[in-house]
Amino acid sequence: MTTTRALYLLPVVVFAVVAGYFLWGLADPSRDPRAVPSARVGNDILPFELAPVEGTGVPGLSSSDLASGEVTLVNFFASWCVPCRAEHPLLMQLAEEGTIRLVGINYKDRPEDAVQWLEELGNPYTQIGSDLNGRAGIDWGVSGVPETFIVDGNGGIRHQQIGPIFPEILEKEILPLIEELGG
């Protein structure tokens, strides 16, 4: 009789242990599942040279452009990326305000689609490199688009924003760092 009761209680005990483990994992704010550590932040950018996106009328982008002494926001984007569309008005605002130099890397996108997208939404970028095969994205540690990096004037990556930039992120993280870096 005791063995039978233990068998009936076993699923309850297993459920309680598993539920306790999940609650423990969710309760601690230091274990944020959205926080993805970047291997590139704190390091210099790797050498690269990207051709311009044909039809945009702006020059391409290279690593030497980002080590020119000016703090730069580097935004990986694509016309097929819905979150890129969501953050685009903030990038246009930054460009209009002249808060920071803003360059783009068009990631795995057809040039004609990128041109149409920029014509429709506006072009906030002073330079745009075309990363058709995704090699630059790999070197930067991009896991998807949009991703945005703050590069100091010496070509060092100081911040990586995974996902779209929202007003709160802009105000609390990006703009203070730009100001701190003298951008």
Backbone hydrogen bonds in HBPLUS format (Angstrom, degrees):
<---DONOR---> <-ACCEPTOR-->    atom                        ^
c    i                          cat <-CA-CA->   ^        H-A-AA   ^      H-
h    n   atom  resd res      DA  || num        DHA   H-A  angle D-A-AA Bond
n    s   type  num  typ     dist DA aas  dist angle  dist       angle   num
A0005-ARG N   A0001-MET O   3.21 MM   4  6.51 156.4  2.27 145.8 151.3     1
A0006-ALA N   A0002-THR O   3.06 MM   4  6.29 158.1  2.11 146.0 152.1     2
A0007-LEU N   A0003-THR O   3.06 MM   4  6.30 150.2  2.15 145.2 152.6     3
A0008-TYR N   A0004-THR O   3.14 MM   4  6.47 145.9  2.26 143.2 152.0     4
A0008-TYR N   A0005-ARG O   3.11 MM   3  5.12 120.5  2.48  94.6 109.4     5
A0009-LEU N   A0005-ARG O   2.99 MM   4  6.27 144.2  2.12 147.8 158.1     6
A0010-LEU N   A0006-ALA O   2.99 MM   4  6.05 132.1  2.23 142.6 154.2     7
A0012-VAL N   A0009-LEU O   3.08 MM   3  5.27 117.2  2.49 103.1 118.6     8
A0013-VAL N   A0009-LEU O   2.97 MM   4  6.24 159.9  2.01 160.3 166.6     9
A0014-VAL N   A0010-LEU O   2.94 MM   4  6.14 166.4  1.96 158.4 162.0    10
A0015-PHE N   A0011-PRO O   2.91 MM   4  6.01 161.3  1.95 144.6 150.1    11
A0016-ALA N   A0012-VAL O   2.94 MM   4  6.14 158.6  1.99 146.7 152.6    12
A0017-VAL N   A0013-VAL O   2.98 MM   4  6.24 156.4  2.04 150.9 156.7    13
A0018-VAL N   A0014-VAL O   3.00 MM   4  6.22 169.4  2.02 155.8 158.3    14
A0019-ALA N   A0015-PHE O   2.82 MM   4  5.94 165.5  1.85 154.5 159.2    15
A0020-GLY N   A0016-ALA O   2.91 MM   4  5.95 154.7  1.97 140.5 147.9    16
A0021-TYR N   A0017-VAL O   3.00 MM   4  6.24 152.3  2.08 146.5 153.7    17
A0022-PHE N   A0018-VAL O   3.06 MM   4  6.38 160.4  2.10 152.0 156.3    18
A0023-LEU N   A0019-ALA O   2.93 MM   4  6.15 161.9  1.97 152.9 158.1    19
A0024-TRP N   A0020-GLY O   2.93 MM   4  6.06 156.6  1.99 145.3 151.9    20
A0025-GLY N   A0021-TYR O   3.04 MM   4  6.29 155.4  2.10 145.6 152.0    21
A0026-LEU N   A0022-PHE O   2.97 MM   4  6.19 146.2  2.08 146.6 155.6    22
A0027-ALA N   A0023-LEU O   2.90 MM   4  5.88 143.7  2.03 148.7 157.4    23
A0031-ARG N   A0028-ASP O   3.10 MM   3  5.83 166.0  2.12 121.6 126.0    24
A0035-ALA N   A0032-ASP O   3.08 MM   3  5.43 152.1  2.16 110.2 118.4    25
A0043-ASN N   A0040-ARG O   2.97 MM   3  5.45 153.9  2.04 142.4 141.9    26
A0042-GLY N   A0157-ILE O   2.75 MM 115  5.60 175.1  1.75 158.1 159.8    27
A0157-ILE N   A0043-ASN O   2.81 MM 114  5.73 171.2  1.82 161.0 159.3    28
A0045-ILE N   A0155-GLY O   2.87 MM 110  5.88 155.5  1.93 172.8 178.4    29
A0063-SER N   A0048-PHE O   2.94 MM  15  5.29 156.2  2.00 146.9 144.3    30
A0050-LEU N   A0061-LEU O   2.70 MM  11  5.22 169.1  1.71 162.7 166.1    31
A0061-LEU N   A0050-LEU O   3.05 MM  11  5.22 141.0  2.21 133.6 145.2    32
A0130-SER N   A0051-ALA O   2.80 MM  79  5.65 148.8  1.90 164.3 174.5    33
A0056-THR N   A0053-VAL O   3.17 MM   3  5.98 160.1  2.21 148.3 147.4    34
A0128-ILE N   A0059-PRO O   2.95 MM  69  6.32 156.9  2.00 163.6 167.4    35
A0065-ASP N   A0062-SER O   3.06 MM   3  5.38 136.0  2.26 104.1 115.8    36
A0066-LEU N   A0063-SER O   3.03 MM   3  5.30 141.1  2.19 104.1 115.1    37
A0067-ALA N   A0064-SER O   3.35 MM   3  5.23 161.7  2.39  99.4 104.8    38
A0069-GLY N   A0153-GLY O   2.75 MM  84  3.71 139.7  1.91 135.9 132.6    39
A0072-THR N   A0151-VAL O   2.91 MM  79  5.21 164.1  1.94 152.5 157.9    40
A0151-VAL N   A0072-THR O   2.84 MM  79  5.21 171.9  1.85 161.7 164.5    41
A0073-LEU N   A0101-ARG O   2.87 MM  28  6.19 168.3  1.88 165.8 169.2    42
A0103-VAL N   A0073-LEU O   2.94 MM  30  6.27 168.1  1.95 167.7 171.4    43
A0074-VAL N   A0149-PHE O   2.80 MM  75  5.05 164.0  1.82 150.8 155.9    44
A0149-PHE N   A0074-VAL O   2.79 MM  75  5.05 157.8  1.84 144.9 152.5    45
A0075-ASN N   A0103-VAL O   2.96 MM  28  6.34 164.9  1.98 151.6 155.7    46
A0105-ILE N   A0075-ASN O   2.88 MM  30  6.11 153.1  1.96 144.6 144.0    47
A0076-PHE N   A0147-GLU O   2.78 MM  71  5.27 172.8  1.79 173.7 171.9    48
A0077-PHE N   A0105-ILE O   3.05 MM  28  6.30 157.8  2.10 147.6 152.4    49
A0107-TYR N   A0077-PHE O   2.82 MM  30  5.79 164.9  1.84 162.9 167.8    50
A0081-CYS N   A0078-ALA O   3.23 MM   3  5.33 163.4  2.26 107.1 111.7    51
A0085-ARG N   A0082-VAL O   3.05 MM   3  5.25 126.2  2.35 103.4 116.5    52
A0086-ALA N   A0082-VAL O   3.27 MM   4  6.68 145.7  2.39 143.5 153.1    53
A0087-GLU N   A0083-PRO O   3.12 MM   4  6.45 148.8  2.23 147.5 153.7    54
A0088-HIS N   A0084-CYS O   3.09 MM   4  6.06 129.9  2.35 139.8 152.4    55
A0090-LEU N   A0087-GLU O   3.01 MM   3  5.62 130.3  2.27 117.6 129.6    56
A0091-LEU N   A0087-GLU O   3.29 MM   4  6.68 151.0  2.38 147.2 155.6    57
A0091-LEU N   A0088-HIS O   3.04 MM   3  5.04 117.0  2.45  97.4 113.2    58
A0092-MET N   A0088-HIS O   2.91 MM   4  6.22 156.9  1.97 157.5 164.3    59
A0093-GLN N   A0089-PRO O   2.95 MM   4  6.16 150.6  2.04 139.8 148.0    60
A0094-LEU N   A0090-LEU O   2.93 MM   4  6.22 158.2  1.98 147.2 152.3    61
A0095-ALA N   A0091-LEU O   2.97 MM   4  6.21 158.5  2.02 147.9 153.7    62
A0096-GLU N   A0092-MET O   2.87 MM   4  6.11 159.4  1.91 150.4 156.0    63
A0097-GLU N   A0093-GLN O   2.93 MM   4  6.10 155.9  1.99 151.1 157.5    64
A0098-GLY N   A0094-LEU O   2.97 MM   4  6.02 127.8  2.25 137.9 151.2    65
A0098-GLY N   A0095-ALA O   3.24 MM   3  5.10 135.0  2.46  91.8 104.1    66
A0126-THR N   A0102-LEU O   2.95 MM  24  6.26 159.4  1.99 165.7 169.9    67
A0104-GLY N   A0127-GLN O   2.88 MM  23  6.29 168.0  1.89 157.4 161.0    68
A0129-GLY N   A0104-GLY O   2.96 MM  25  6.41 154.9  2.02 150.6 151.3    69
A0106-ASN N   A0129-GLY O   2.80 MM  23  6.13 151.4  1.89 170.1 178.0    70
A0131-ASP N   A0106-ASN O   2.84 MM  25  5.74 165.5  1.86 155.7 159.0    71
A0108-LYS N   A0131-ASP O   2.85 MM  23  5.83 168.0  1.86 142.3 140.3    72
A0113-ASP N   A0110-ARG O   2.98 MM   3  5.33 126.3  2.28 108.2 122.2    73
A0114-ALA N   A0110-ARG O   3.03 MM   4  6.37 157.5  2.08 157.1 164.2    74
A0115-VAL N   A0111-PRO O   2.90 MM   4  6.15 161.9  1.93 156.2 160.7    75
A0116-GLN N   A0112-GLU O   3.12 MM   4  6.21 163.4  2.15 138.9 143.4    76
A0117-TRP N   A0113-ASP O   2.95 MM   4  6.09 159.5  1.99 147.1 153.0    77
A0118-LEU N   A0114-ALA O   2.92 MM   4  6.14 162.4  1.95 153.0 157.1    78
A0119-GLU N   A0115-VAL O   2.87 MM   4  6.06 150.6  1.96 149.9 158.6    79
A0120-GLU N   A0116-GLN O   2.98 MM   4  6.16 150.1  2.07 145.0 152.8    80
A0121-LEU N   A0117-TRP O   2.94 MM   4  6.13 164.3  1.96 152.9 156.8    81
A0122-GLY N   A0118-LEU O   2.72 MM   4  4.93 139.7  1.88 130.5 139.7    82
A0138-ILE N   A0134-GLY O   3.07 MM   4  6.40 149.1  2.17 148.8 156.8    83
A0139-ASP N   A0135-ARG O   3.04 MM   4  6.38 162.5  2.07 151.9 156.2    84
A0140-TRP N   A0136-ALA O   2.92 MM   4  6.16 144.7  2.04 149.4 159.2    85
A0141-GLY N   A0137-GLY O   3.03 MM   4  6.09 119.1  2.41 134.2 149.1    86
A0142-VAL N   A0137-GLY O   2.82 MM   5  5.01 162.3  1.85 158.0 154.9    87
A0141-GLY N   A0138-ILE O   3.04 MM   3  5.04 142.8  2.18  98.5 109.9    88
A0163-GLY N   A0146-PRO O   2.94 MM  17  5.14 139.0  2.11 158.4 160.1    89
A0148-THR N   A0161-GLN O   2.96 MM  13  5.00 159.3  2.01 139.4 146.2    90
A0161-GLN N   A0148-THR O   2.67 MM  13  5.00 170.6  1.67 160.4 163.6    91
A0150-ILE N   A0159-HIS O   2.98 MM   9  5.07 153.1  2.06 132.3 137.8    92
A0158-ARG N   A0150-ILE O   2.77 MM   8  5.52 168.8  1.78 166.3 169.7    93
A0152-ASP N   A0156-GLY O   2.85 MM   4  5.31 158.2  1.89 156.6 156.7    94
A0155-GLY N   A0152-ASP O   3.09 MM   3  5.59 167.5  2.11 122.8 123.9    95
A0169-ILE N   A0166-PHE O   3.04 MM   3  5.33 116.1  2.46 108.2 123.2    96
A0170-LEU N   A0166-PHE O   2.95 MM   4  6.18 162.4  1.98 161.6 167.5    97
A0171-GLU N   A0167-PRO O   2.93 MM   4  6.13 164.5  1.96 153.5 156.6    98
A0172-LYS N   A0168-GLU O   2.90 MM   4  5.94 162.2  1.93 150.3 155.4    99
A0173-GLU N   A0169-ILE O   2.91 MM   4  5.39 154.4  1.97 139.9 145.8   100
A0174-ILE N   A0169-ILE O   3.17 MM   5  6.51 162.2  2.20 149.5 155.0   101
A0175-LEU N   A0170-LEU O   2.88 MM   5  5.80 173.6  1.88 161.4 163.0   102
A0177-LEU N   A0173-GLU O   3.36 MM   4  6.38 154.1  2.44 137.5 144.4   103
A0178-ILE N   A0174-ILE O   2.96 MM   4  6.20 158.4  2.00 155.4 162.1   104
A0179-GLU N   A0175-LEU O   2.93 MM   4  6.13 162.0  1.97 152.6 157.1   105
A0180-GLU N   A0176-PRO O   2.88 MM   4  6.09 156.8  1.94 144.3 151.2   106
A0181-LEU N   A0177-LEU O   2.92 MM   4  6.12 150.5  2.01 147.8 155.0   107
A0183-GLY N   A0178-ILE O   2.81 MM   5  5.05 165.3  1.83 157.4 152.3   108
A0182-GLY N   A0179-GLU O   3.05 MM   3  5.05 150.3  2.14 100.0 109.4   109
